[in-house]
Amino acid sequence: MTTTKARTESVADAQPATADTLVRNPGMPLDMGWVGRVHINRSAIERRAATLPARRTVKKEWQAAWLLRAITCLDLTTLSGDDTPGNVRRLCAKALQPVRPEILQALGFESLHVGAVCVYHQFVSTAVDALRGSDIPVAAVSTGFPAGLNAFEQKLQEIAASVAAGAREIDIVISRHHVLTGNWQALYDEVKAFREACGEAHLKTILATHELATLRNVGMASLVCMMAGADFIKTSTGKEPVNATLPVGLVMVRAIRDYYEQTGYKVGFKPAGGIRAARSSLDWLALIKEELGNEWLNNTLFRFGASGLLSDIERQLAHFVSGQYAAAYENPMV
Ligand SMILES: O=C[C@H](O)COP(=O)(O)O
């Protein structure tokens, strides 16, 4: 059995880094020379992604520490057609107390909360009210989520309305047709306009990678979004048939690294969609640690977009503390 001291030390390591000093990516002019040089070796990417889960196996107190870190990086999400003010309020209560107090105390923590709560515009004010007094930001999905096919002016209005309602983060979806037709200037222009509409709110650009046809398109779209001023690039809406995968994540985080090396600006990464198992959250954290380093391992630069992940993480933490798996009703989500 691990000592309390060892647990506490490892859990203390899981506290989120504060990154008040992070300078926001201001964007830059579209550089088609750079975009055109994006080269993807698909089989190398797939091989590397396949080895990641085996390369960093964390156990016991280290696993608990990494899972706590995952919670602090979680955009706790509900994006369902049957969302109601009631289930959004319950989600916010979970965001404020993501792990049962007795488990948290056994791990040496007083309190812990998630990175953000992510909802449709309709529920931004409900979530803002429910989270009042905390530091947890509300993120709104925007610009005709998930297809992104609303009229451009409507998209800008939607962003402005969510910001006015109190959203501090805006998750926009890009127009996939700009990528599929190679109209990089149009993609750049729309993301730049979205960034301007966001003002102080942070902009996450959702690529919907499964709909971009090739990994090269994913790499090119990642760069163009960062050039246009994205604060984060995000894989998926959660509504595509295939959402966040490690190969796609690898292409995106390497684009982030490239952008940082060329410009000095750090852009965040958000894998989203289909991430439900605690084990997968460890794979994603390993990818970030290996490709971008510890600086990215905090909720200023890394988020999971997930509606169902927290339940499994809480279950694994309860098992770590008690040696027994809790019944599903003991870790309710909403
Ligand atoms: O942005 C977050 C995703 O929509 C969540 O997807 P999920 O419900 O598959 O976890």
The ligand as an SDF file (V2000), in Angstrom:
LIG
                    3D

 10  9  0  0  0  0  0  0  0  0999 V2000
  -16.5170   18.9620  -27.3260 O   0  0  0  0  0  0  0  0  0  0  0  0
  -16.8530   17.9560  -26.7540 C   0  0  0  0  0  0  0  0  0  0  0  0
  -17.4980   16.8140  -27.3820 C   0  0  0  0  0  0  0  0  0  0  0  0
  -18.6780   17.1710  -28.0020 O   0  0  0  0  0  0  0  0  0  0  0  0
  -17.7600   15.7440  -26.3880 C   0  0  0  0  0  0  0  0  0  0  0  0
  -17.9610   14.5440  -27.0400 O   0  0  0  0  0  0  0  0  0  0  0  0
  -18.3800   13.2200  -26.2270 P   0  0  0  0  0  0  0  0  0  0  0  0
  -19.8150   13.4190  -25.8470 O   0  0  0  0  0  0  0  0  0  0  0  0
  -18.1720   12.1110  -27.2070 O   0  0  0  0  0  0  0  0  0  0  0  0
  -17.4990   13.1030  -25.0250 O   0  0  0  0  0  0  0  0  0  0  0  0
  1  2  2  0
  2  3  1  0
  3  4  1  0
  3  5  1  0
  5  6  1  0
  6  7  1  0
  7  8  2  0
  7  9  1  0
  7 10  1  0
M  END
$$$$
